[in-house]
């Protein structure tokens, strides 16, 4: 009886410890964001002991946001970032859908080997490909252009793998029935596979847009013109020029403006985000 009661107690305590550890990690993760939020509304923008506090002791002001908005072309940076992120996603949806369907449903010699070779891309760190990608972009005449930033990401091994797994989970009888009714391959993909693979498609879209919205190194290597900078590169230039990088309140306000679109999107569509990841099986 003692051993049984001990086992029950352990089963009750273990989840609570897990929740407590999760809450602690979440609190630690929130500290930089909380500081940024407090500093962005702080009227004392040039340092001092008050800038290190996580508890506001002042009347909030929007002056830092006004100064940051006037100091950099954030609307242009935001437009460039949106063009890059959603332009990449639009092409990726086409390529990963067709590649996923080919690897899932079309029988051809060496299909499995080609698929594993395709997945080798997942094992390569993006930094390793910067030099060859940059040389290719220069030879194609796409250097210092938004298309040059977008081009290397038009194909995605992760997206192809995700769509292949989603298509394999769809009963083949549905496609056979559509084939009997005379549906073409494009109709079968558009009216059968894509609607049933919607959770995986949404999950990939979230991952793709988030990663390319926050990307810094590759756009920095490709873009020279100030009017073509995305938000990350524009923010880096802005922070270097913000009164010798000492105007912490202005820098925090600019950083908050850059991260605000993703934060607002997550707050508005949190349930859809979580459901898409759960349904697609992404951990």
MIDRENTOR-610220 format. One record per residue (C-alpha): y, x, z. Coordinates in Angstrom, 3 decimals, padded with zeros to 6 digits. Example, Ala and Ser with C-alpha at 12.3 -4.5 7.8 and 13.67 -1.06 7.14 Angstrom:
// MIDRENTOR-610220
+----------+----------+----------+
|       py |       px |       pz |
+----------+----------+----------+
| -004.500 |  012.300 |  007.800 |
| -001.060 |  013.670 |  007.140 |
+----------+----------+----------+
This chain:
// MIDRENTOR-610220
+----------+----------+----------+
|       py |       px |       pz |
+----------+----------+----------+
|  000.000 |  000.000 |  000.000 |
|  002.363 |  002.834 |  000.848 |
|  001.773 |  004.489 | -002.533 |
|  002.316 |  001.183 | -004.331 |
|  005.594 |  000.523 | -002.526 |
|  006.719 |  004.104 | -003.257 |
|  005.990 |  003.630 | -006.947 |
|  007.972 |  000.379 | -007.032 |
|  010.885 |  002.052 | -005.248 |
|  010.840 |  004.943 | -007.739 |
|  010.871 |  002.525 | -010.655 |
|  013.907 |  000.806 | -009.176 |
|  015.793 |  004.000 | -008.336 |
|  015.217 |  005.839 | -011.634 |
|  017.230 |  003.401 | -013.831 |
|  020.045 |  003.401 | -011.268 |
|  020.193 |  007.196 | -011.334 |
|  020.270 |  007.080 | -015.118 |
|  023.150 |  004.604 | -015.097 |
|  025.034 |  006.706 | -012.546 |
|  024.587 |  009.865 | -014.640 |
|  025.742 |  007.989 | -017.749 |
|  028.837 |  006.696 | -015.969 |
|  029.636 |  010.203 | -014.704 |
|  029.357 |  011.691 | -018.201 |
|  031.494 |  008.854 | -019.593 |
|  034.145 |  009.502 | -016.946 |
|  034.206 |  013.217 | -017.798 |
|  034.452 |  012.400 | -021.507 |
|  037.386 |  010.069 | -020.808 |
|  039.481 |  012.679 | -018.971 |
|  041.056 |  014.291 | -022.115 |
|  041.765 |  010.882 | -023.623 |
|  043.300 |  009.644 | -020.376 |
|  045.534 |  012.727 | -020.191 |
|  046.608 |  012.222 | -023.803 |
|  047.453 |  008.585 | -023.062 |
|  049.477 |  009.481 | -019.960 |
|  051.281 |  012.385 | -021.666 |
|  052.144 |  010.366 | -024.762 |
|  054.291 |  007.942 | -022.727 |
|  055.734 |  010.629 | -020.429 |
|  059.521 |  011.079 | -020.836 |
|  059.239 |  014.652 | -019.479 |
|  057.742 |  016.101 | -022.621 |
|  058.207 |  019.855 | -022.072 |
|  055.602 |  020.697 | -019.453 |
|  055.934 |  021.055 | -015.726 |
|  053.549 |  020.030 | -013.003 |
|  053.853 |  016.360 | -013.953 |
|  052.311 |  016.962 | -017.377 |
|  048.974 |  017.882 | -015.786 |
|  048.703 |  014.621 | -013.861 |
|  046.281 |  011.887 | -014.893 |
|  048.215 |  009.290 | -012.899 |
|  051.529 |  008.211 | -014.428 |
|  054.527 |  008.526 | -012.074 |
|  057.273 |  007.523 | -014.473 |
|  058.636 |  004.665 | -016.518 |
|  056.766 |  004.709 | -019.860 |
|  058.773 |  005.552 | -022.959 |
|  058.148 |  005.302 | -026.705 |
|  060.456 |  008.224 | -027.426 |
|  057.581 |  010.633 | -028.000 |
|  056.098 |  008.350 | -030.644 |
|  059.458 |  007.985 | -032.382 |
|  059.963 |  011.751 | -032.421 |
|  056.420 |  012.399 | -033.669 |
|  056.800 |  009.753 | -036.394 |
|  060.058 |  011.326 | -037.559 |
|  058.700 |  014.881 | -037.422 |
|  055.757 |  014.438 | -039.793 |
|  054.829 |  012.237 | -042.744 |
|  052.056 |  010.372 | -040.926 |
|  052.008 |  007.392 | -043.358 |
|  051.305 |  009.782 | -046.246 |
|  048.682 |  011.639 | -044.204 |
|  047.042 |  008.351 | -043.259 |
|  046.972 |  007.177 | -046.885 |
|  045.404 |  010.466 | -048.011 |
|  042.786 |  010.228 | -045.270 |
|  041.951 |  006.629 | -046.180 |
|  041.607 |  007.558 | -049.869 |
|  039.295 |  010.449 | -048.989 |
|  037.154 |  008.583 | -046.458 |
|  036.717 |  005.308 | -048.334 |
|  036.564 |  006.990 | -051.749 |
|  033.666 |  009.138 | -050.569 |
|  031.969 |  006.098 | -049.039 |
|  032.315 |  004.035 | -052.236 |
|  030.542 |  006.696 | -054.319 |
|  027.991 |  007.412 | -051.581 |
|  026.929 |  003.766 | -051.421 |
|  026.014 |  003.940 | -055.108 |
|  024.246 |  007.302 | -054.955 |
|  022.277 |  006.737 | -051.730 |
|  021.222 |  003.254 | -052.854 |
|  019.877 |  004.438 | -056.193 |
|  018.286 |  007.589 | -054.736 |
|  016.804 |  005.649 | -051.816 |
|  015.315 |  003.084 | -054.194 |
|  013.897 |  005.796 | -056.447 |
|  012.190 |  007.598 | -053.565 |
|  010.945 |  004.341 | -052.016 |
|  009.771 |  002.287 | -054.977 |
|  009.528 |  004.349 | -058.181 |
|  006.327 |  006.344 | -058.645 |
|  006.883 |  009.620 | -060.476 |
|  005.155 |  013.023 | -060.334 |
|  006.306 |  015.155 | -057.420 |
|  008.175 |  012.329 | -055.689 |
|  007.272 |  013.436 | -052.174 |
|  008.038 |  017.101 | -052.902 |
|  011.403 |  016.200 | -054.446 |
|  012.233 |  014.072 | -051.429 |
|  011.466 |  016.890 | -048.973 |
|  013.459 |  019.352 | -051.068 |
|  016.327 |  016.878 | -051.080 |
|  016.195 |  016.689 | -047.291 |
|  016.655 |  020.460 | -047.005 |
|  020.369 |  019.708 | -047.186 |
|  020.139 |  018.355 | -043.638 |
|  019.097 |  021.797 | -042.379 |
|  022.139 |  023.568 | -043.802 |
|  025.262 |  023.883 | -041.684 |
|  028.289 |  022.648 | -043.669 |
|  030.099 |  025.941 | -043.005 |
|  027.445 |  027.811 | -045.013 |
|  028.360 |  025.855 | -048.147 |
|  032.131 |  026.294 | -047.950 |
|  032.356 |  029.385 | -050.192 |
|  030.070 |  028.162 | -053.028 |
|  031.616 |  024.681 | -052.868 |
|  035.114 |  026.145 | -053.006 |
|  034.195 |  028.310 | -056.008 |
|  032.704 |  025.295 | -057.797 |
|  035.744 |  023.139 | -057.061 |
|  038.039 |  025.870 | -058.421 |
|  035.975 |  026.215 | -061.628 |
|  036.137 |  022.454 | -062.145 |
|  039.916 |  022.494 | -061.804 |
|  039.847 |  020.258 | -058.726 |
|  041.432 |  022.699 | -056.294 |
|  044.378 |  021.265 | -054.332 |
|  043.433 |  017.669 | -055.102 |
|  041.982 |  014.776 | -053.130 |
|  039.096 |  014.592 | -055.589 |
|  038.285 |  018.208 | -054.767 |
|  037.985 |  017.272 | -051.085 |
|  035.767 |  014.302 | -051.903 |
|  033.434 |  015.717 | -054.570 |
|  030.976 |  017.733 | -052.408 |
|  030.150 |  014.630 | -050.344 |
|  029.349 |  012.204 | -053.140 |
|  025.617 |  012.696 | -052.465 |
|  024.218 |  012.429 | -048.946 |
|  020.745 |  013.506 | -047.858 |
|  021.103 |  011.591 | -044.604 |
|  022.176 |  008.415 | -046.401 |
|  019.354 |  008.742 | -048.931 |
|  016.811 |  009.166 | -046.145 |
|  018.226 |  006.172 | -044.272 |
|  018.164 |  003.882 | -047.308 |
|  014.694 |  005.038 | -048.324 |
|  013.353 |  004.119 | -044.899 |
|  015.148 |  000.766 | -045.018 |
|  013.753 | -000.027 | -048.491 |
|  010.220 |  000.951 | -047.447 |
|  010.395 | -001.603 | -044.628 |
|  011.139 | -004.413 | -047.108 |
|  007.965 | -006.222 | -048.309 |
|  007.188 | -005.297 | -051.876 |
|  006.063 | -008.862 | -052.550 |
|  009.713 | -009.914 | -052.660 |
|  010.396 | -007.523 | -055.511 |
|  007.198 | -008.557 | -057.312 |
|  008.251 | -012.206 | -057.129 |
|  011.678 | -011.362 | -058.538 |
|  010.031 | -009.277 | -061.259 |
|  007.880 | -012.241 | -062.270 |
|  011.031 | -014.341 | -062.542 |
|  012.475 | -011.785 | -064.950 |
|  014.913 | -009.978 | -062.630 |
|  016.068 | -006.582 | -063.825 |
|  015.994 | -003.507 | -061.605 |
|  019.731 | -003.874 | -060.938 |
|  019.255 | -007.491 | -059.912 |
|  016.367 | -006.586 | -057.631 |
|  018.451 | -003.906 | -055.925 |
|  021.567 | -006.063 | -055.690 |
|  020.000 | -009.352 | -054.597 |
|  016.942 | -008.222 | -052.609 |
|  017.181 | -004.693 | -051.290 |
|  020.862 | -004.345 | -050.466 |
|  021.193 | -007.632 | -048.504 |
|  018.052 | -006.855 | -046.468 |
|  019.178 | -003.255 | -045.864 |
|  022.659 | -004.308 | -044.729 |
|  022.320 | -002.980 | -041.118 |
|  021.393 |  000.485 | -042.376 |
|  024.219 |  000.394 | -044.906 |
|  026.762 | -000.550 | -042.236 |
|  025.468 |  002.137 | -039.873 |
|  025.756 |  004.792 | -042.570 |
|  029.235 |  003.580 | -043.510 |
|  030.394 |  003.991 | -039.906 |
|  028.979 |  007.519 | -039.707 |
|  030.436 |  008.492 | -043.080 |
|  033.957 |  007.159 | -042.525 |
|  034.161 |  008.577 | -038.989 |
|  032.980 |  012.053 | -039.987 |
|  035.281 |  012.342 | -043.017 |
|  038.234 |  010.812 | -041.172 |
|  037.942 |  013.573 | -038.545 |
|  037.062 |  016.453 | -040.878 |
|  039.401 |  019.422 | -040.716 |
|  037.976 |  022.682 | -042.091 |
|  037.052 |  021.641 | -045.651 |
|  040.363 |  019.837 | -046.406 |
|  042.202 |  022.817 | -044.941 |
|  040.414 |  025.105 | -047.422 |
|  041.029 |  022.889 | -050.465 |
|  044.500 |  021.416 | -049.921 |
|  047.703 |  023.457 | -050.240 |
|  050.278 |  020.794 | -051.089 |
|  051.912 |  019.194 | -048.013 |
|  051.913 |  015.740 | -049.612 |
|  048.107 |  015.844 | -050.046 |
|  047.237 |  016.724 | -046.463 |
|  044.938 |  014.373 | -044.546 |
|  045.657 |  013.411 | -040.950 |
|  043.720 |  016.269 | -039.359 |
|  045.444 |  019.008 | -041.370 |
|  048.798 |  017.281 | -041.042 |
|  048.355 |  017.010 | -037.280 |
|  047.537 |  020.722 | -037.021 |
|  050.699 |  021.604 | -038.941 |
|  052.683 |  019.174 | -036.815 |
|  051.453 |  020.641 | -033.519 |
|  052.342 |  024.176 | -034.632 |
|  055.874 |  023.082 | -035.391 |
|  056.486 |  020.779 | -032.413 |
|  059.176 |  022.879 | -030.709 |
|  056.979 |  025.954 | -030.630 |
|  053.929 |  023.865 | -029.632 |
|  055.489 |  023.208 | -026.199 |
|  056.397 |  019.532 | -026.629 |
|  053.211 |  018.232 | -025.045 |
|  054.332 |  014.625 | -024.940 |
|  055.203 |  014.604 | -028.643 |
|  051.934 |  016.339 | -029.532 |
|  049.969 |  013.824 | -027.437 |
|  051.797 |  010.951 | -029.141 |
|  050.994 |  012.360 | -032.586 |
|  047.355 |  012.869 | -031.661 |
|  047.129 |  009.312 | -030.373 |
|  048.594 |  007.972 | -033.619 |
|  046.003 |  009.912 | -035.626 |
|  043.059 |  008.654 | -033.561 |
|  044.405 |  005.100 | -033.154 |
|  042.925 |  003.598 | -036.385 |
|  039.349 |  004.505 | -035.434 |
|  039.885 |  003.439 | -031.816 |
|  041.311 |  000.075 | -032.881 |
|  038.510 | -000.462 | -035.406 |
|  035.876 |  000.263 | -032.767 |
|  037.568 | -002.047 | -030.253 |
|  037.717 | -004.912 | -032.765 |
|  034.217 | -004.501 | -034.203 |
|  032.342 | -003.011 | -031.262 |
|  029.578 | -005.622 | -031.298 |
|  029.022 | -005.236 | -035.052 |
|  028.930 | -001.427 | -034.681 |
|  026.332 | -001.504 | -031.920 |
|  024.192 | -004.134 | -033.648 |
|  024.157 | -002.174 | -036.909 |
|  022.942 |  000.996 | -035.194 |
|  020.295 | -000.893 | -033.213 |
|  019.036 | -002.738 | -036.297 |
|  018.937 |  000.404 | -038.437 |
|  017.074 |  002.417 | -035.810 |
|  019.657 |  005.240 | -035.596 |
|  019.534 |  006.915 | -032.184 |
+----------+----------+----------+
